[in-house]
Amino acid sequence: MTPRRSDAGFVRMPDDEFEAMLARAAEQGARRALADVGLDGPEAAIDIHDLRTLLESLRMARRTAWQTTIRLITTGLLLALILGIAVKLKLFGTGP
């Protein structure tokens, strides 16, 4: 059977066949891409879960580091302000 051709010479195929062919090609491409990065086989789901857990832990560590840095800076500024007030009020004894 010869495929139907349009007036411009293009091959015409039914939509359901075209969609099935695209689905097969997408699935094969996805499997090949996962195999290329080493995420194929029976333990692939576990590996992906572990990678996601590791990524979430990294994000949480980064967020915690920023929070800690901001707290240290804020605490340092407050201590400097309190020290300045104490010096200004001469709370450390008699000065020269």
MMTF fields as JSON, N, C-alpha, C and O atoms, coordinates in Angstrom:
{
  "mmtfVersion": "1.0.0",
  "mmtfProducer": "UNKNOWN",
  "numBonds": 383,
  "numAtoms": 384,
  "numGroups": 96,
  "numChains": 1,
  "numModels": 1,
  "chainsPerModel": [1],
  "groupsPerChain": [96],
  "chainIdList": ["A"],
  "bondAtomList": [4, 2, 8, 6, 12, 10, 16, 14, 20, 18, 24, 22, 28, 26, 32, 30, 36, 34, 40, 38, 44, 42, 48, 46, 52, 50, 56, 54, 60, 58, 64, 62, 68, 66, 72, 70, 76, 74, 80, 78, 84, 82, 88, 86, 92, 90, 96, 94, 100, 98, 104, 102, 108, 106, 112, 110, 116, 114, 120, 118, 124, 122, 128, 126, 132, 130, 136, 134, 140, 138, 144, 142, 148, 146, 152, 150, 156, 154, 160, 158, 164, 162, 168, 166, 172, 170, 176, 174, 180, 178, 184, 182, 188, 186, 192, 190, 196, 194, 200, 198, 204, 202, 208, 206, 212, 210, 216, 214, 220, 218, 224, 222, 228, 226, 232, 230, 236, 234, 240, 238, 244, 242, 248, 246, 252, 250, 256, 254, 260, 258, 264, 262, 268, 266, 272, 270, 276, 274, 280, 278, 284, 282, 288, 286, 292, 290, 296, 294, 300, 298, 304, 302, 308, 306, 312, 310, 316, 314, 320, 318, 324, 322, 328, 326, 332, 330, 336, 334, 340, 338, 344, 342, 348, 346, 352, 350, 356, 354, 360, 358, 364, 362, 368, 366, 372, 370, 376, 374, 380, 378],
  "bondOrderList": [1, 1, 1, 1, 1, 1, 1, 1, 1, 1, 1, 1, 1, 1, 1, 1, 1, 1, 1, 1, 1, 1, 1, 1, 1, 1, 1, 1, 1, 1, 1, 1, 1, 1, 1, 1, 1, 1, 1, 1, 1, 1, 1, 1, 1, 1, 1, 1, 1, 1, 1, 1, 1, 1, 1, 1, 1, 1, 1, 1, 1, 1, 1, 1, 1, 1, 1, 1, 1, 1, 1, 1, 1, 1, 1, 1, 1, 1, 1, 1, 1, 1, 1, 1, 1, 1, 1, 1, 1, 1, 1, 1, 1, 1, 1],
  "groupList": [{"groupName": "MET", "atomNameList": ["N", "CA", "C", "O"], "elementList": ["N", "C", "C", "O"], "formalChargeList": [0, 0, 0, 0], "bondAtomList": [1, 0, 2, 1, 3, 2], "bondOrderList": [1, 1, 2], "singleLetterCode": "M", "chemCompType": "L-PEPTIDE LINKING"}, {"groupName": "THR", "atomNameList": ["N", "CA", "C", "O"], "elementList": ["N", "C", "C", "O"], "formalChargeList": [0, 0, 0, 0], "bondAtomList": [1, 0, 2, 1, 3, 2], "bondOrderList": [1, 1, 2], "singleLetterCode": "T", "chemCompType": "L-PEPTIDE LINKING"}, {"groupName": "PRO", "atomNameList": ["N", "CA", "C", "O"], "elementList": ["N", "C", "C", "O"], "formalChargeList": [0, 0, 0, 0], "bondAtomList": [1, 0, 2, 1, 3, 2], "bondOrderList": [1, 1, 2], "singleLetterCode": "P", "chemCompType": "L-PEPTIDE LINKING"}, {"groupName": "ARG", "atomNameList": ["N", "CA", "C", "O"], "elementList": ["N", "C", "C", "O"], "formalChargeList": [0, 0, 0, 0], "bondAtomList": [1, 0, 2, 1, 3, 2], "bondOrderList": [1, 1, 2], "singleLetterCode": "R", "chemCompType": "L-PEPTIDE LINKING"}, {"groupName": "SER", "atomNameList": ["N", "CA", "C", "O"], "elementList": ["N", "C", "C", "O"], "formalChargeList": [0, 0, 0, 0], "bondAtomList": [1, 0, 2, 1, 3, 2], "bondOrderList": [1, 1, 2], "singleLetterCode": "S", "chemCompType": "L-PEPTIDE LINKING"}, {"groupName": "ASP", "atomNameList": ["N", "CA", "C", "O"], "elementList": ["N", "C", "C", "O"], "formalChargeList": [0, 0, 0, 0], "bondAtomList": [1, 0, 2, 1, 3, 2], "bondOrderList": [1, 1, 2], "singleLetterCode": "D", "chemCompType": "L-PEPTIDE LINKING"}, {"groupName": "ALA", "atomNameList": ["N", "CA", "C", "O"], "elementList": ["N", "C", "C", "O"], "formalChargeList": [0, 0, 0, 0], "bondAtomList": [1, 0, 2, 1, 3, 2], "bondOrderList": [1, 1, 2], "singleLetterCode": "A", "chemCompType": "L-PEPTIDE LINKING"}, {"groupName": "GLY", "atomNameList": ["N", "CA", "C", "O"], "elementList": ["N", "C", "C", "O"], "formalChargeList": [0, 0, 0, 0], "bondAtomList": [1, 0, 2, 1, 3, 2], "bondOrderList": [1, 1, 2], "singleLetterCode": "G", "chemCompType": "PEPTIDE LINKING"}, {"groupName": "PHE", "atomNameList": ["N", "CA", "C", "O"], "elementList": ["N", "C", "C", "O"], "formalChargeList": [0, 0, 0, 0], "bondAtomList": [1, 0, 2, 1, 3, 2], "bondOrderList": [1, 1, 2], "singleLetterCode": "F", "chemCompType": "L-PEPTIDE LINKING"}, {"groupName": "VAL", "atomNameList": ["N", "CA", "C", "O"], "elementList": ["N", "C", "C", "O"], "formalChargeList": [0, 0, 0, 0], "bondAtomList": [1, 0, 2, 1, 3, 2], "bondOrderList": [1, 1, 2], "singleLetterCode": "V", "chemCompType": "L-PEPTIDE LINKING"}, {"groupName": "GLU", "atomNameList": ["N", "CA", "C", "O"], "elementList": ["N", "C", "C", "O"], "formalChargeList": [0, 0, 0, 0], "bondAtomList": [1, 0, 2, 1, 3, 2], "bondOrderList": [1, 1, 2], "singleLetterCode": "E", "chemCompType": "L-PEPTIDE LINKING"}, {"groupName": "LEU", "atomNameList": ["N", "CA", "C", "O"], "elementList": ["N", "C", "C", "O"], "formalChargeList": [0, 0, 0, 0], "bondAtomList": [1, 0, 2, 1, 3, 2], "bondOrderList": [1, 1, 2], "singleLetterCode": "L", "chemCompType": "L-PEPTIDE LINKING"}, {"groupName": "GLN", "atomNameList": ["N", "CA", "C", "O"], "elementList": ["N", "C", "C", "O"], "formalChargeList": [0, 0, 0, 0], "bondAtomList": [1, 0, 2, 1, 3, 2], "bondOrderList": [1, 1, 2], "singleLetterCode": "Q", "chemCompType": "L-PEPTIDE LINKING"}, {"groupName": "ILE", "atomNameList": ["N", "CA", "C", "O"], "elementList": ["N", "C", "C", "O"], "formalChargeList": [0, 0, 0, 0], "bondAtomList": [1, 0, 2, 1, 3, 2], "bondOrderList": [1, 1, 2], "singleLetterCode": "I", "chemCompType": "L-PEPTIDE LINKING"}, {"groupName": "HIS", "atomNameList": ["N", "CA", "C", "O"], "elementList": ["N", "C", "C", "O"], "formalChargeList": [0, 0, 0, 0], "bondAtomList": [1, 0, 2, 1, 3, 2], "bondOrderList": [1, 1, 2], "singleLetterCode": "H", "chemCompType": "L-PEPTIDE LINKING"}, {"groupName": "TRP", "atomNameList": ["N", "CA", "C", "O"], "elementList": ["N", "C", "C", "O"], "formalChargeList": [0, 0, 0, 0], "bondAtomList": [1, 0, 2, 1, 3, 2], "bondOrderList": [1, 1, 2], "singleLetterCode": "W", "chemCompType": "L-PEPTIDE LINKING"}, {"groupName": "LYS", "atomNameList": ["N", "CA", "C", "O"], "elementList": ["N", "C", "C", "O"], "formalChargeList": [0, 0, 0, 0], "bondAtomList": [1, 0, 2, 1, 3, 2], "bondOrderList": [1, 1, 2], "singleLetterCode": "K", "chemCompType": "L-PEPTIDE LINKING"}],
  "groupTypeList": [0, 1, 2, 3, 3, 4, 5, 6, 7, 8, 9, 3, 0, 2, 5, 5, 10, 8, 10, 6, 0, 11, 6, 3, 6, 6, 10, 12, 7, 6, 3, 3, 6, 11, 6, 5, 9, 7, 11, 5, 7, 2, 10, 6, 6, 13, 5, 13, 14, 5, 11, 3, 1, 11, 11, 10, 4, 11, 3, 0, 6, 3, 3, 1, 6, 15, 12, 1, 1, 13, 3, 11, 13, 1, 1, 7, 11, 11, 11, 6, 11, 13, 11, 7, 13, 6, 9, 16, 11, 16, 11, 8, 7, 1, 7, 2],
  "groupIdList": [1, 2, 3, 4, 5, 6, 7, 8, 9, 10, 11, 12, 13, 14, 15, 16, 17, 18, 19, 20, 21, 22, 23, 24, 25, 26, 27, 28, 29, 30, 31, 32, 33, 34, 35, 36, 37, 38, 39, 40, 41, 42, 43, 44, 45, 46, 47, 48, 49, 50, 51, 52, 53, 54, 55, 56, 57, 58, 59, 60, 61, 62, 63, 64, 65, 66, 67, 68, 69, 70, 71, 72, 73, 74, 75, 76, 77, 78, 79, 80, 81, 82, 83, 84, 85, 86, 87, 88, 89, 90, 91, 92, 93, 94, 95, 96],
  "secStructList": [7, 7, 7, 3, 3, 7, 6, 6, 1, 7, 3, 3, 7, 7, 2, 2, 2, 2, 2, 2, 2, 2, 2, 2, 2, 2, 2, 2, 2, 2, 2, 2, 2, 2, 2, 2, 6, 6, 7, 7, 1, 6, 6, 2, 2, 2, 2, 2, 2, 2, 2, 2, 2, 2, 2, 2, 2, 2, 2, 2, 2, 2, 2, 2, 2, 2, 2, 2, 2, 2, 2, 2, 2, 2, 2, 2, 2, 2, 2, 2, 2, 2, 2, 2, 2, 2, 2, 2, 6, 6, 7, 1, 1, 7, 7, 7],
  "xCoordList": [0.84, 0.0, 0.893, 1.796, 0.642, 1.397, 0.729, -0.487, 1.512, 0.896, 0.32, 0.825, -0.738, -1.366, -0.463, 0.224, -0.46, 0.343, -0.571, -1.576, -0.182, -0.946, -0.512, 0.359, -1.111, -0.758, 0.687, 1.318, 1.219, 2.588, 3.609, 4.811, 3.157, 4.067, 4.336, 5.161, 3.661, 3.852, 3.082, 2.007, 3.64, 2.958, 1.934, 2.218, 0.743, -0.34, -0.616, -0.823, -0.62, -0.945, -2.041, -2.165, -2.836, -3.913, -3.347, -2.239, -4.127, -3.67, -3.353, -2.374, -4.159, -3.914, -2.601, -1.881, -2.283, -1.0, 0.164, 1.188, -0.011, 1.043, 1.284, 2.432, 0.21, 0.353, 0.979, 1.779, 0.634, 1.24, 2.729, 3.535, 3.094, 4.499, 5.263, 6.385, 4.676, 5.311, 5.478, 6.515, 4.47, 4.543, 5.669, 6.419, 5.785, 6.876, 8.23, 9.152, 8.358, 9.633, 9.988, 11.148, 8.998, 9.255, 9.68, 10.594, 9.025, 9.375, 10.784, 11.554, 11.118, 12.46, 13.516, 14.586, 13.218, 14.154, 14.368, 15.489, 13.278, 13.396, 14.207, 15.055, 13.953, 14.729, 16.214, 17.079, 16.501, 17.893, 18.568, 19.726, 17.839, 18.411, 18.697, 19.743, 17.776, 18.008, 19.173, 19.96, 19.282, 20.395, 21.72, 22.734, 21.718, 22.957, 23.488, 24.701, 22.596, 23.05, 23.112, 23.366, 22.878, 23.013, 21.816, 21.943, 20.659, 19.455, 18.493, 17.289, 19.021, 18.154, 18.257, 19.142, 17.397, 17.437, 16.413, 15.655, 16.405, 15.363, 15.504, 14.52, 16.684, 16.873, 16.835, 17.223, 16.379, 16.361, 15.454, 15.802, 14.294, 13.359, 13.971, 13.802, 14.68, 15.334, 16.432, 16.588, 17.198, 18.264, 17.7, 18.243, 16.624, 16.01, 15.469, 15.601, 14.861, 14.357, 15.519, 15.407, 16.631, 17.801, 18.357, 18.749, 18.393, 18.87, 17.975, 18.463, 16.675, 15.748, 15.909, 15.866, 16.093, 16.307, 17.596, 17.632, 18.65, 19.927, 19.787, 20.333, 19.066, 18.859, 18.062, 18.383, 17.045, 16.255, 17.106, 16.978, 17.974, 18.872, 19.851, 20.15, 20.343, 21.244, 20.536, 21.107, 19.313, 18.54, 18.289, 18.386, 17.969, 17.723, 19.019, 18.984, 20.152, 21.427, 21.769, 22.254, 21.521, 21.792, 20.904, 21.368, 19.619, 18.685, 19.106, 19.057, 19.517, 19.951, 21.23, 21.384, 22.143, 23.38, 23.072, 23.659, 22.157, 21.779, 21.131, 21.441, 20.232, 19.573, 20.587, 20.502, 21.543, 22.568, 23.435, 23.765, 23.807, 24.613, 23.878, 24.462, 22.618, 21.822, 21.666, 21.728, 21.466, 21.36, 22.666, 22.649, 23.798, 25.09, 25.321, 25.786, 25.0, 25.168, 24.253, 24.673, 23.011, 22.062, 22.52, 22.476, 22.955, 23.436, 24.657, 24.768, 25.576, 26.76, 26.404, 26.964, 25.472, 25.045, 24.367, 24.607, 23.531, 22.869, 23.882, 23.783, 24.856, 25.887, 26.712, 27.039, 27.051, 27.811, 26.984, 27.52, 25.695, 24.818, 24.725, 24.802, 24.561, 24.494, 25.825, 25.837, 26.935, 28.244, 28.435, 28.974, 27.995, 28.089, 27.26, 27.698, 26.075, 25.224, 25.881, 25.872, 26.453, 27.095, 28.3, 28.517, 29.079, 30.23, 29.754, 30.33, 28.722, 28.198, 27.654, 27.794, 27.032, 26.49, 27.525, 27.217, 28.739, 29.859, 29.486, 29.638, 29.005, 28.619, 29.801, 29.65, 30.959, 32.124, 33.055, 34.265, 32.545, 33.366, 33.748, 33.21, 34.703, 35.13, 36.163, 37.078, 36.025, 36.946, 37.874, 37.77, 38.769, 39.722, 39.086, 39.772],
  "yCoordList": [-1.172, 0.0, 1.246, 1.372, 2.127, 3.359, 4.425, 4.597, 5.161, 6.201, 7.304, 7.589, 7.913, 9.016, 10.227, 10.472, 10.968, 12.179, 13.352, 13.226, 14.499, 15.715, 16.275, 15.71, 17.374, 17.998, 18.483, 18.522, 18.859, 19.368, 18.239, 18.504, 16.986, 15.858, 15.358, 14.463, 15.914, 15.472, 14.191, 13.977, 13.336, 12.104, 12.429, 13.173, 11.872, 12.111, 10.811, 9.775, 10.856, 9.673, 10.041, 11.204, 9.062, 9.344, 9.867, 9.509, 10.723, 11.355, 10.349, 10.525, 9.289, 8.32, 7.564, 7.282, 7.236, 6.589, 7.537, 7.132, 8.796, 9.789, 9.975, 10.032, 10.07, 10.227, 8.997, 9.127, 7.799, 6.579, 6.538, 6.132, 6.959, 6.989, 8.005, 7.726, 9.176, 10.182, 9.667, 9.898, 8.969, 8.43, 7.403, 7.406, 6.526, 5.535, 6.218, 5.845, 7.214, 7.918, 8.654, 8.654, 9.282, 9.996, 9.027, 9.321, 7.882, 6.902, 6.351, 6.204, 6.048, 5.545, 6.614, 6.304, 7.859, 8.94, 9.143, 9.375, 9.054, 9.215, 8.076, 8.305, 6.854, 5.711, 5.862, 5.577, 6.31, 6.488, 7.59, 7.455, 8.682, 9.781, 9.331, 9.664, 8.58, 8.07, 7.087, 7.079, 6.262, 5.313, 6.058, 5.643, 7.146, 7.913, 8.509, 8.644, 8.868, 9.447, 8.408, 8.748, 7.138, 6.062, 5.861, 5.285, 6.318, 6.15, 5.164, 5.413, 4.051, 3.009, 1.781, 1.709, 0.858, -0.365, -0.345, 0.612, -1.409, -1.572, -0.6, -0.336, -0.074, 0.82, 2.297, 3.155, 2.601, 3.989, 4.862, 6.004, 4.346, 5.145, 5.49, 6.604, 4.541, 4.787, 5.835, 6.716, 5.733, 6.706, 8.11, 9.069, 8.239, 9.551, 10.102, 11.296, 9.242, 9.679, 10.173, 11.202, 9.431, 9.842, 11.176, 12.02, 11.37, 12.636, 13.801, 14.882, 13.577, 14.634, 14.946, 16.11, 13.912, 14.12, 14.897, 15.801, 14.548, 15.252, 16.712, 17.598, 16.966, 18.333, 19.144, 20.307, 18.555, 19.252, 19.537, 20.6, 18.595, 18.826, 19.964, 20.768, 20.025, 21.107, 22.458, 23.437, 22.51, 23.755, 24.174, 25.357, 23.215, 23.529, 24.009, 24.934, 23.387, 23.824, 25.24, 26.046, 25.545, 26.898, 27.924, 28.997, 27.587, 28.491, 28.702, 29.825, 27.639, 27.74, 28.571, 29.342, 28.419, 29.208, 30.695, 31.517, 31.055, 32.463, 32.995, 34.102, 32.214, 32.652, 32.857, 33.834, 31.95, 32.072, 33.301, 34.013, 33.558, 34.734, 36.017, 36.929, 36.089, 37.288, 37.462, 38.583, 36.361, 36.458, 36.933, 37.734, 36.442, 36.883, 38.367, 39.084, 38.824, 40.247, 41.096, 42.126, 40.674, 41.422, 41.46, 42.51, 40.322, 40.27, 41.156, 41.846, 41.142, 41.993, 43.472, 44.25, 43.858, 45.262, 45.676, 46.774, 44.811, 45.132, 45.235, 46.122, 44.324, 44.397, 45.673, 46.301, 46.063, 47.303, 48.505, 49.439, 48.49, 49.581, 49.662, 50.75, 48.525, 48.502, 48.94, 49.673, 48.51, 48.923, 50.427, 51.092, 50.959, 52.397, 53.187, 54.227, 52.701, 53.363, 53.306, 54.292, 52.146, 51.994, 52.92, 53.499, 53.07, 53.974, 55.41, 56.201, 55.753, 57.117, 57.488, 58.63, 56.523, 56.779, 56.558, 56.703, 56.211, 55.986, 54.943, 55.182, 53.803, 52.733, 51.833, 50.952, 52.052, 51.226, 51.884, 51.664, 52.637, 53.264, 54.674, 55.269, 55.186, 56.566, 56.587, 55.763, 57.486, 57.627, 58.785, 59.459, 59.043, 60.151, 61.505, 62.521],
  "zCoordList": [0.0, 0.0, 0.0, 0.828, -0.9, -1.022, -0.177, -0.253, 0.643, 1.461, 0.587, -0.499, 1.081, 0.339, 0.369, 1.361, -0.685, -0.788, -1.1, -1.8, -0.552, -0.836, -2.183, -2.845, -2.584, -3.858, -3.875, -4.931, -2.688, -2.612, -2.5, -2.464, -2.444, -2.371, -0.97, -0.786, 0.025, 1.401, 1.661, 1.101, 2.519, 2.9, 3.964, 4.904, 3.818, 4.779, 5.513, 4.882, 6.855, 7.646, 8.629, 9.014, 9.038, 9.999, 11.315, 11.714, 11.986, 13.225, 14.313, 15.039, 14.451, 15.528, 15.297, 16.255, 14.051, 13.761, 14.057, 14.607, 13.684, 13.928, 15.415, 15.854, 16.197, 17.647, 18.281, 19.208, 17.803, 18.337, 18.022, 18.859, 16.808, 16.432, 17.283, 17.708, 17.539, 18.404, 19.825, 20.447, 20.348, 21.71, 21.822, 22.798, 20.824, 20.848, 20.779, 21.504, 19.915, 19.771, 21.063, 21.475, 21.705, 22.954, 24.049, 24.82, 24.121, 25.149, 24.921, 25.871, 23.682, 23.383, 23.677, 24.201, 23.343, 23.623, 25.114, 25.565, 25.878, 27.328, 27.93, 28.793, 27.482, 27.992, 27.65, 28.478, 26.431, 26.016, 26.834, 27.229, 27.088, 27.873, 29.307, 29.864, 29.902, 31.257, 31.286, 32.232, 30.25, 30.19, 30.03, 30.591, 29.275, 29.081, 30.372, 30.536, 31.295, 32.566, 33.683, 34.839, 33.334, 34.304, 35.198, 36.279, 34.777, 35.594, 34.953, 34.891, 34.481, 33.946, 34.845, 35.698, 34.669, 35.457, 36.579, 36.734, 37.35, 38.384, 39.563, 40.254, 39.801, 40.943, 40.549, 41.342, 39.348, 38.861, 39.707, 40.007, 40.097, 40.904, 42.255, 42.75, 42.849, 44.137, 43.975, 44.82, 42.877, 42.623, 42.446, 42.994, 41.691, 41.475, 42.785, 43.057, 43.599, 44.904, 45.778, 46.445, 45.766, 46.543, 46.048, 46.854, 44.733, 44.184, 44.592, 44.919, 44.57, 44.991, 46.473, 46.873, 47.287, 48.713, 48.955, 49.79, 48.229, 48.349, 47.936, 48.594, 46.862, 46.396, 47.417, 47.663, 48.005, 49.025, 50.258, 50.866, 50.633, 51.771, 51.487, 52.369, 50.258, 49.873, 49.942, 50.422, 49.468, 49.532, 50.978, 51.304, 51.844, 53.24, 53.92, 54.731, 53.592, 54.168, 53.715, 54.51, 52.452, 51.953, 52.648, 53.034, 52.807, 53.489, 54.941, 55.442, 55.615, 57.007, 57.122, 58.07, 56.165, 56.195, 56.045, 56.749, 55.137, 54.981, 56.25, 56.689, 56.84, 58.073, 59.185, 59.929, 59.305, 60.336, 60.1, 61.048, 58.857, 58.538, 58.896, 59.482, 58.549, 58.856, 60.364, 60.869, 61.083, 62.544, 63.173, 64.108, 62.665, 63.201, 62.95, 63.836, 61.753, 61.446, 62.307, 62.833, 62.454, 63.284, 64.74, 65.382, 65.253, 66.63, 66.825, 67.838, 65.862, 65.942, 65.946, 66.719, 65.083, 65.051, 66.36, 66.861, 66.909, 68.181, 69.322, 70.169, 69.339, 70.383, 70.25, 71.257, 69.027, 68.822, 69.264, 69.86, 68.981, 69.401, 70.922, 71.493, 71.573, 73.044, 73.646, 74.635, 73.077, 73.564, 73.393, 74.277, 72.262, 72.043, 73.039, 73.531, 73.336, 74.33, 75.704, 76.44, 76.05, 77.356, 77.48, 78.544, 76.427, 76.466, 76.572, 77.319, 75.84, 75.851, 77.228, 77.665, 77.912, 79.251, 80.344, 81.527, 79.966, 80.893, 81.953, 83.151, 81.503, 82.395, 82.796, 83.643, 82.195, 82.481, 83.498, 83.453, 84.356, 85.383, 84.999, 84.065, 85.761, 85.507, 84.407, 84.385, 83.533, 82.415, 82.638, 83.662, 81.731, 81.889, 81.785, 81.9]
}
